[in-house]
Amino acid sequence: MTTPADFTYEEQTFPTIAEAEAAAAREGRRSASPEPNVNQGGHGGIRPLGDARQILEKPAPYDAVENEFYRRVRAGEYPHFTPVVPASYTAEQVRAALGDELSPADSAALDDRRNIYIENITAGLDGQKTLDTKIGRSTTSYRENRAQQDKSVMEAGFKSFKFVFADLATGSTGRGWRVVAGSDASGNRVLDGAQSSEILSRFSDDPAVWDGLITRMQAIRDAAQNSDLGFVAASVFSVHGTQNGETRVDARLIDFAHAIDAQRPFKQSPSPSPEGSPRLGGGQGAAARDLTSLKNTYRRQFLSGMNHLIEDATRVRTAKAARATLNPAQAHTRGTNSQPSAPAVAARTQGQANPAGPRR
């Protein structure tokens, strides 16, 4: 088999969000499909694998922050996040789990030096409805782009300047969170951001779904509170649907391309190239920067954004419950399970390590 060429992460910049989204769709970095279960995981041409589409392949080279974040979670280095992020797998675990569900070509193409493999929390759900919310009043950082994304002064400055206006226009600056995708989103990032509260309220009319969703959001907030990480532009991906006639609700923290660990910065340790020779990530040739103040800033912003999202969801839940009391015939009566124990969410919250790969 031909050894693939070395591959490093490079982020492009565009004058407007609309142009960036159009380019991502053209180049296959963003799915243009209306199906919600192919976009979980943020940027990148998400590809579902397996007959039940239970695993998602997302481009994230070995030296990218997100790839390293998931490797650390698998290694048990961030135990607080194990129950609240999608389970992730090595290419070998995916081959073992999916077996003949993969064609020989697809199996040979699996490569965790180029991609990450994460569970699809929508798999197995009927009538699924999704919501993707970006957390934080500021969704980019000049310092983080310089320290971890290898951007030049001009590139980092231009991106920061552009996103100041994007965060204002979408409501992130004032609200602390915004809708970026989901079943009720239009696909226009600015419009969806501005209408985030309305889109959130349409997620469900069932108070029990809101109870499950709020519980999961609180678990994400608590995991971040109990950790010492900062997050720039991380998202909460939420879903509800039915499985065997029972409503299932889940929400996971996703999108770790700009996670910040000040104690052990990302991209500072050796990483193997596809040819097997060692090379360094973004820290090569330069002293590691002290990211403590940067981490603290974005940790506070993330926690504040999560608190605001939970408060807004709680208000919606209260309104839905009042409406259901006035109109009991319209209230949903299905049982609701907010714990990720169904096959749709890989039946695991207490540990992500699974040498045989995800259960099907």
Steps between C-alpha positions, in 0.01 A plus 500: 500500500636843411603705802292818515678832483557693820212722594484798735211717605461836325198721555391734221346841553219659299359854487155391619339208682281430196806464275668271753192277519470486119867405464468232768205342319678514160815338636317231696602640836136556594217269409230659286263220596188594698546188711592613852713200587781582259591839646564407862854593591532848355716595201609249241341265249345261748463149359277240671633144521321171564161367398336695783723804439618455857848647456596832343830567327613861527815647343741602778868431437713347772665832584167686530378600846173307466672174411727534803207592725316177415819296545539646848138421586550139387811483718300610804677834536174699513268272702242773561427513127470127436120488553421826318697481173442250219695178541794487262690211346821415324486386139580147618207503742268616222617215274444248778157638585359537149665201334331411172276807525799674341614430147866397466577843354323685781669285761844564351430873484438533875785709638506669839803703393261693277161458667321454828228237545217584738166349593193628321257576782208519256547145369204270564255781574177544305351845448818658624528874556835670553636829626860626484585795726836680503602601851675821609465873440813499283549216252858569402819615670796683352737346755367147456529525122860615537597244765317187382389552139834630366341810351699808409439833671300616198293180473418490870420870504272479198310205643456670838378821335253308283361298788444802722228603257376143449460451875312828527274425202413149617436601861785304654651811658189578701344155539811289557389233253346471154340243273724394210311198363214261562166377375335841533798705382491665158865445411574873510738539792425868564123458480502185712718668759271801521197271539664263747241536774214425260680199352577369848133523596401286201722208603206325669155561649544218751605619849655159565736551205604833649560335837733250335675767292558731796640210703750424224594868461561524874728196481704672226521821704605309811770309310649828380470649847690205651775514237771754432446538125386794292291468183481736206199434274409160645140389439225307672339257256153389616259242364171337586312223322334167563639152530265206553221746571689677778631855475875538533677827575872570485741791481877489464780753495672505159737708287837507676717660232576788737509333843759647738699309761743742662670236715578276204446699180389319187734460202814493716579127494651293217255352252575235239473582132333242274851381410569427867769764554456733798405861455371766731170681492451874535751533782805412289779753503338734750466517875158394624282801574335544838130455425373532859327837464360403160365174642346680797326752275342240275421266788298780661331583170409136438352453847308826470365398159393160631324661795313735267404212269371296795304799630345558157415131463344500847280796406386317187429187704286701746298650215452159334387345829246779555369455147476123547298554818255723314485264201557147635378341176798654320757395756734215414447191710795290388749388759827690489849376571774764516777258582725400208430131544326422174686373194455847356761627739723196518379386844790653685552794734745381762789398277603556143773242477370197316759284330238339278368836385146631538214264573242467228 
